[in-house]
Amino acid sequence: MPSQKQLQWAQLRVGVTVIAAACVLAVLIFLMSGTGSIFSSRKTFFTYTDNAGGLRTGAPVRVQGVDAGNVSEIRVVDHGSTPVRITMKIAESRSYFIHTDSMVKITNTGVLGDSFLDIDSTQAAGPVAADKATLPIQDVPDLMDVVRSSQSTLQNVNILIQRADRIFAAVETSKGSVGKLIYDKQLYNNLNQSVNQINSMIADVNAGHGSLGLFLKDEGLYHRANDAVDKLNKIVDDVNTGKGTVGKLIKDPTLYNNANQTIARANELMDTINKGQGALGKFAKDPEFARKLDAIVSDLSIITHGLRAGEGSAGRLLKDQSLYNHADQMLDESRQLVAAIRKDPKKYLSIKLHIF
């Protein structure tokens, strides 16, 4: 049997081994959950929120997504509308990126993952935060907030599903246009008949029957169309070479020069008229001529008005019925006299000579 001394020595070695293992385990846990070395100094920062959102003590704290420390304490305190105080321990080597206006956000690793703190300094413009400074926190909706906000959307989706179910039920019972389109046998028969007629028309066309068939199959029509295209090409060639009336119209520079001279002369004539020169110029620009012309038109209007009113000889000639009757009677008697003279000219043309 071992002596008492050997037992004590064995117990001492077991105790030392357990203590060493505990120290190693503590160091490993620290290194896995924290940042920096075990001997590095840290700074303490606070932030206040109304809801910790599942955040736990020991959760990582990241600066721009990089691990920088841990949550050392979460406590409910008397702080108005934000009673939850979160204490953070940040490695001093990473604390220089934290400013007084850096925003703290409670973030989740995935949809159902653990919560952690993320410090965003991209928009920060203030000084570097000192030890035990309080940082502002940005409210981020948690999963329950998202679920609550999506309740109305889910209700609308449910209503749409119910409406779609009613529509499908109506279609299955052959109601409505779509239901008849799918289940009506008469529509199917009509559609099948239409397809058969189209197939028959295509067969007739392929066989060269009808106008369209002749258009596609008749070689004479093709040759005539080809000849027409050749003639058209010849006409275009003649035009391009300046032959014919159209060719000369397009290619002959003499026609262009004549047209240009005509336009120039027309411009000179318009300039002359605008200057009041010549008969047309005076007609367009002379106010005295315009006054005389207006007077003539006024006099003609007065004369026409008098004629219509039956005034004067010409007016009576136009309006007096008795004058018309007398003139007509005189013309009738003149015709009778001429007829009588032609019938018996000796009676009216005889000459008696008296000598005394």
Secondary structure in CASP SS format (residue, H / E / C, confidence):
PFRMAT SS
TARGET T0000
AUTHOR 0000-0000-0000
METHOD secondary structure of the structure
MODEL  1
M C 1.00
P C 1.00
S C 1.00
Q H 1.00
K H 1.00
Q H 1.00
L H 1.00
Q H 1.00
W H 1.00
A H 1.00
Q H 1.00
L H 1.00
R H 1.00
V H 1.00
G H 1.00
V H 1.00
T H 1.00
V H 1.00
I H 1.00
A H 1.00
A H 1.00
A H 1.00
C H 1.00
V H 1.00
L H 1.00
A H 1.00
V H 1.00
L H 1.00
I H 1.00
F H 1.00
L H 1.00
M H 1.00
S H 1.00
G C 1.00
T C 1.00
G C 1.00
S C 1.00
I C 1.00
F C 1.00
S C 1.00
S C 1.00
R E 1.00
K E 1.00
T E 1.00
F E 1.00
F E 1.00
T E 1.00
Y E 1.00
T E 1.00
D C 1.00
N C 1.00
A C 1.00
G C 1.00
G C 1.00
L C 1.00
R C 1.00
T C 1.00
G C 1.00
A C 1.00
P E 1.00
V E 1.00
R E 1.00
V E 1.00
Q C 1.00
G C 1.00
V E 1.00
D E 1.00
A E 1.00
G E 1.00
N E 1.00
V E 1.00
S E 1.00
E E 1.00
I E 1.00
R E 1.00
V E 1.00
V C 1.00
D C 1.00
H C 1.00
G C 1.00
S C 1.00
T C 1.00
P C 1.00
V E 1.00
R E 1.00
I E 1.00
T E 1.00
M E 1.00
K E 1.00
I E 1.00
A E 1.00
E H 1.00
S H 1.00
R H 1.00
S H 1.00
Y C 1.00
F C 1.00
I C 1.00
H E 1.00
T C 1.00
D C 1.00
S C 1.00
M E 1.00
V E 1.00
K E 1.00
I E 1.00
T E 1.00
N E 1.00
T C 1.00
G C 1.00
V C 1.00
L C 1.00
G C 1.00
D C 1.00
S E 1.00
F E 1.00
L E 1.00
D E 1.00
I E 1.00
D E 1.00
S C 1.00
T C 1.00
Q C 1.00
A C 1.00
A C 1.00
G C 1.00
P C 1.00
V E 1.00
A C 1.00
A C 1.00
D C 1.00
K C 1.00
A E 1.00
T E 1.00
L C 1.00
P C 1.00
I E 1.00
Q E 1.00
D C 1.00
V C 1.00
P C 1.00
D C 1.00
L H 1.00
M H 1.00
D H 1.00
V H 1.00
V H 1.00
R H 1.00
S H 1.00
S C 1.00
Q H 1.00
S H 1.00
T H 1.00
L H 1.00
Q H 1.00
N H 1.00
V H 1.00
N H 1.00
I H 1.00
L H 1.00
I H 1.00
Q H 1.00
R H 1.00
A H 1.00
D H 1.00
R H 1.00
I H 1.00
F H 1.00
A H 1.00
A H 1.00
V H 1.00
E H 1.00
T C 1.00
S C 1.00
K C 1.00
G H 1.00
S H 1.00
V H 1.00
G H 1.00
K H 1.00
L H 1.00
I H 1.00
Y H 1.00
D C 1.00
K H 1.00
Q H 1.00
L H 1.00
Y H 1.00
N H 1.00
N H 1.00
L H 1.00
N H 1.00
Q H 1.00
S H 1.00
V H 1.00
N H 1.00
Q H 1.00
I H 1.00
N H 1.00
S H 1.00
M H 1.00
I H 1.00
A H 1.00
D H 1.00
V H 1.00
N H 1.00
A H 1.00
G C 1.00
H C 1.00
G H 1.00
S H 1.00
L H 1.00
G H 1.00
L H 1.00
F H 1.00
L H 1.00
K H 1.00
D C 1.00
E H 1.00
G H 1.00
L H 1.00
Y H 1.00
H H 1.00
R H 1.00
A H 1.00
N H 1.00
D H 1.00
A H 1.00
V H 1.00
D H 1.00
K H 1.00
L H 1.00
N H 1.00
K H 1.00
I H 1.00
V H 1.00
D H 1.00
D H 1.00
V H 1.00
N H 1.00
T C 1.00
G C 1.00
K C 1.00
G H 1.00
T H 1.00
V H 1.00
G H 1.00
K H 1.00
L H 1.00
I H 1.00
K H 1.00
D C 1.00
P H 1.00
T H 1.00
L H 1.00
Y H 1.00
N H 1.00
N H 1.00
A H 1.00
N H 1.00
Q H 1.00
T H 1.00
I H 1.00
A H 1.00
R H 1.00
A H 1.00
N H 1.00
E H 1.00
L H 1.00
M H 1.00
D H 1.00
T H 1.00
I H 1.00
N H 1.00
K H 1.00
G C 1.00
Q C 1.00
G H 1.00
A H 1.00
L H 1.00
G H 1.00
K H 1.00
F H 1.00
A H 1.00
K H 1.00
D C 1.00
P H 1.00
E H 1.00
F H 1.00
A H 1.00
R H 1.00
K H 1.00
L H 1.00
D H 1.00
A H 1.00
I H 1.00
V H 1.00
S H 1.00
D H 1.00
L H 1.00
S H 1.00
I H 1.00
I H 1.00
T H 1.00
H H 1.00
G H 1.00
L H 1.00
R H 1.00
A H 1.00
G C 1.00
E C 1.00
G H 1.00
S H 1.00
A H 1.00
G H 1.00
R H 1.00
L H 1.00
L H 1.00
K H 1.00
D C 1.00
Q H 1.00
S H 1.00
L H 1.00
Y H 1.00
N H 1.00
H H 1.00
A H 1.00
D H 1.00
Q H 1.00
M H 1.00
L H 1.00
D H 1.00
E H 1.00
S H 1.00
R H 1.00
Q H 1.00
L H 1.00
V H 1.00
A H 1.00
A H 1.00
I H 1.00
R H 1.00
K H 1.00
D C 1.00
P H 1.00
K H 1.00
K H 1.00
Y H 1.00
L H 1.00
S C 1.00
I C 1.00
K C 1.00
L C 1.00
H C 1.00
I C 1.00
F C 1.00
END
